Amino acid sequence: MTPTTPRIAIIGAGPGGLTCARVLQRNGVPVTVFEHDASAGARPQGGTLQLHLTTGQAALRAAGLHEEFAALARPEGQEVRLLDHTARVLFQYAPAPGAPGRPEIDRGELRRLLLDSLTPETVRWGSYLRTLHPLGDGRHRAEFDDGHTEAFDLVVGADGIWSRVRPMLSDATPRYTGVTFVESGFEDADARHPEVARLVGAGSMRAESASKALIARRNSRGRIRLYAAFRASQDWALEAGVRMTDTEAVRAVLLDRFAGWDERLLALLRDNDGGFANRPLFALPVPHTWTHTPGLTLLGDAAHLMPPFAGTGAGLAMLDGDELARALAGHGDPDEAVRAYEAALLPRAAEAAERAARGLAEALTPDAPRGSLRHLRARLR
């Protein structure tokens, strides 16, 4: 490297930011990742991810990590079941043995894989970006919550839904989609909840009716995550007079919302382990664009937050990180590299966000599950 090597900061240690850091380092470009979490294990990383050949898997190949991913992934997780509220199976898909496709991996396992691939001390834990101060010539001074500051030639906003970098580029803010997920789960499901395990199968199960859905997905180590999805005010719990910490009160509200559904499906709400967590869905406007600003750019949810109904969000974030890193490594001018990256990113993100919005609209409709049935058949074609 030369004295003119740009100082690059990535804000956020999610899949996209870590992929970007890994590909940069693999190409000899130094980088620092700043993450709000106090440590890698400070909080659970969420459920499972389905990585497509042309997005997440392509990025892992560029990162030199595809073999390690394949050893951790669950090809059987591609199985999909669609049911109606009577528990009748309307659609089922299982991948052929050995066929390439979209295997699943837990978010936590993917994060560990990426973190372990980075040089020591690449990630600065417990670093929350407060603001950015323009210094001219595309340079910015990053001010962190603990008071320390550092100047960078390029700041990459990989900091998710409520990005601190995005407002420097765009006035857009995430909007509530009108759909809420209420998360719960089952531990050691095959042994402790065999009927639930059989209902869900090896991958994911979705039961839909009248603008509501129960979505269950296999994770590793016998865990099943459940999401009760419905259209409601963002303050639905307050309006129902319950607190999310009151497990039995929330359970009663959910059972009332899904009244009339088959008992095998209601068991998903009655017998879960632990409590419930509220997950309202937000999305950025479609298309979300910005005017190129030297020294700044976005990737992942910071750039194209969308509903999780196309199965592409994390994979797109990883592809973003890969393409940005390879552009920076291959261009003598970092600003031209970012321009080229954004020229490809913005139309691709808009197309994916439109698909995700359609998937959400078709999944939770009064005539559900007809829309999801059309969507699944078209996806497989």
N, C-alpha and C positions, 0 to 999 in steps of 0.2 A: 504494500500500500504506500501511497505517497502523502506528503503533507497536505495535499488538496482533497484527500478523501473526505466526503461529506459526513458530518455527524448526523446519524439517523436515530430517532426515537420512535418506538412503537408504543402506543398507549393502549394497554389491554392485553392480557395473556389468555385469550380465548383461542379456539382452533385456528382462526384466520391470522391473528397476530403472531402466534407461535409458528405457524407454517411459514409466514413471511420471514421471521427471524432465522429459522432453520435454513431456508433456501439462500438467504443472504450470506449466512456464515459458510454454507457449503461452497459458495462462489467467492469466498475470501473478503466479503464486505462486513465490516464491524457494525454492530447494532446493539442498542440497549432497549429492553422491554420494561415498561413501568406498569405495575399491577396493583390495584387497590387492595386485593386480598392480602392478609398478613402473611400467609404461607400457602403452599400448594394444597394443603389439606384443610384450609380454614373453613370451607363450607362444601356441602355436597354439590356435585357438578350437574345434577339432573339426570335425565333418562338416557335413552339409546338413540343413536344416529344411524341413518342409512346413507352410505356413501356410494355415489354413482360412479361409473367408470370414467366419465368425461369431466367430472368436477373433483370431488374429494379424493378419489383414487388416483386421478391424474396428478393432483398436487402431491400426494404421498410418493408417487414415483419420482417426481422431480426432487423431492426431499430425500430420496434414497431410503425410504422407510416402508415401502410397500410390502416387503417380505415380513417384517415385524407386524405390520397391520394384519396381514393374512393369517398369521398365527393366533391373533387375538379375536378376529372377527367371527361372527356367527352367520354363515350362509343360510341356515335354516330360519333365521329371523326375517327373511323375505316373505315368508308365508303370510297371506292376507285372508281374512274372513270378514264378510259383510253380512250382518244379520238385521232382521227387523225387530220390533219390540216384543214379538212372540218368541224370539230366539230361533226363528227359522233361518237357516243359512241360505242366502240369496246368491252369494258369490264366494268362491274359494280359489286361491291360487297357491301353489307350492312349486318352488324352483326345481328343475331337474337336477339330479346329483351331478356336481362338477361343472354345471353351467355357469358362465360368468354373469354377473349381475350386480346387485346392490346389497352386499352383506352388511350386517349391523355391528356396531361396536358401542360400548358404553362411553358416554362423554368423559367420565373419569379416566378410563383406560386410554382413550385417545390423548387426553391431556398429558398423562404420565409419559406416554410414548414420545410425544413432541418435546416435553421438558427434558427428558433424559438425553435427547439428541443434541441439546444446546451446550455450548461451552459453559463452564461454571461461572456463576454470577452474571449471566446474561439478564436474568429477570431481577428487577429490584422490587421486592415484595413490600407491601404496606405503603405504596406510593400513589396517592390520589391526586390527579391533576386538578388544580384549582382553576387556572386560567392560562392563556397564552398571550404574550406581549410581542407584537411585531417589532423587529429591529431594523427592517429594511433589507433589500437584496434577497428576499425570501427567507431570511433567518428569523427565528422566533425564540423568545425566552419562555421556557415552561416554568410555571410557579406551582409547587406542590403544597399539599395541605400542611405538611410539617414545617413549611417556611423556606425550604431550600429551593434554589433555582438553578437551571442549566440552560444553555443556549444550544440550539440545533439548527442544522441546515434543512432538515426535513422532519416533520412530525406527522406520523401516520395514525389516524384515529381508527383504532380497532376496538373501541371501548363500548360497543353494544348500544342497547336501546337508548339510554340517556347519555349519549356521547357528549363529552366536554369539548371535543374538537369540532364536531359538526357545526355549532353556531358560528364558528369562524368562516364557514363556507356557505352556509345555507340557513334560511329562516324557517325551514320546515321542522315541525315537531311531530313526534309520534301521536297518533290519534287512536282512541279506543274504538275497536271494531264493532262493539256491541255484543261480542261473544266472550264468555268467561269459561275457563277451564277450572274445575276444582279437583285438585290432585290428591290421591291417596295411594295405597299400595298393599302388597302382600309379600311377606317374607317366606322363603323356603316353600314356595307355593305347591310344588309337586307332592311334598310330604305332608304339609299342614293344611293345604286347601286344594285337594285333588280335583274336586268338581270344578272349581274356578280354573285350574290349570288345563283341564280337558276342554272347557269352553273356549279358552283363549287360544289354545294350540301352541305351535312352536314359534310363532311370530307375533302378529298383531290381530286384534279382533275389534270390529266397530259395529255397534248396534245403534240404529237410528230410527227415529219416528218423530213427526210433528215438531220440527225445529229443535230437537234434543238428540244427544248422542252419549253413549258410554264407550270410551275408547280405552282398550287395554293393550299393553305392549310388554313383551318379554324383555327382561334385562338379564345380565349374567348372574351367576350364583343363585339361581332359583327365584329371583325377584320379579314380580309383575307390577308395573305401574298402571294406575287407573286414572282416567280423566273423565269427570262428568262435565259435558259441554252443553251449554244452553245460551240462548239470547236473553239478555237481561241488562238492567242498569248496572253501571260499575259499582253502585252502592247496594247491590241486591241483598247482601247479608245484613246491612244496617236497616234496610227497609223491612226485612223479615224479622228484625228484632233479635238477631243472634250475633255472637262474636265467634270468629274463626277458631279461637282457642277452646270453645265449648263444643267438644267433639260430638256429643250426643244430640245437642240442639241442631248443629249443622246437619247431622245424619237425618234427623227428622224432617228438616226442610227439603233435603235432596230426595228422600223417599216420597215426600208429597209431590214434588215436581215430576217424578217418574212413576207416579201411581198408575196402575193398570198394566205395567210391563210384566213380562214373565218373571216368575220367582227366581229362576236361574240367573237372570240379569240383575234383579234387585239384590241378590246375595252379594254382588260386587260392591254395593253400597253398605250392606249390613255387616259384612264380616271382615272388612279391611283391618289391617294392623296399623295401629297408631292413629293419628288425627288426619285433618284435612288442611290443605293449603290452597289459597285463592290465587289463581293465575289469569288475570284479565289479559286478553290479547290486544296488542297494539300494532299499528302499522304506519309506515311513512306514506305520504302521498305517492301516487303512481302517475307518471314517472317522477322519481326524485332525482333532480339534476342540480348542478352547481357550476358556477363560473370558475374556471381554473385559477387557482391562487398559488403562486410560487411558494414552496416550502411547506405546503399542507396537502393532505389527501385523506381519503376514507376507504375502509373496506368492511366487508361483513355487514352486520346489523346496523352499524353506524351509517353505512351507505345505502342499504336497501332492506330495512326491516320489513318483514312480510309475515302473514299468518302461516302457521306450520301445516299447511294443507297441500303442499306440493312436494314435501320431503327433500327440499333442496337447500335450505338456508345455510346449514353448517358447511355443506360441500361447496357451495358458492363462495362462502367466506374463505375457505381454504384455497380455492382456485384464485380468488382475488389476491391473497397473500403470495401465492406462487408466482402469478403473472407480474405483480408489482416488483417482487424481488428479482426476477429474471430480467425485467426491463431495466432496473437500476444497475444490475451487474453487467448488462450488455451495452449500456449507453455511456459515452463519455460525459454527457451533460445530464445531471439528475433531473433537471426541470423538464427536459425533453422526454426523459424516460417516464415521468409521471404523466405528462400530456398523452403519451401513447397508451399508457395503462388506462387512463380515464376514458379515452376514446373508445376502447373496447369494453370497458366495464359498464358504462352507463346504459347503452342499448341492451346489453345482455341482462342487466339487473332489472330493467323495466319489463322485459319480456317475462322473466321469472316471476316478478311481483304480480303481473297481470294473471298468470296461471294460478298463483297462490290465492289471489282474491276470488277467482272463479271457483277454485276448489272449496273455499270457505262458503261462498254463496250457495253452492250446490249441495253442501253437506248438511246444512242446518236450515232446511226449508219446510214449509207446511206439508209438502208431499214427500218428504224424505222417507225412505232412502233412494228414491228413483234417481235423483241427481248424482249421488255417489256411485250408483251402479253404472250409469253412463260414463262417469269420470274414470272409474277403475277399468272398464272395458277399453276405453280409448287409450289409457295409459299403457296397457299391456300391448295393444296394437302398435 
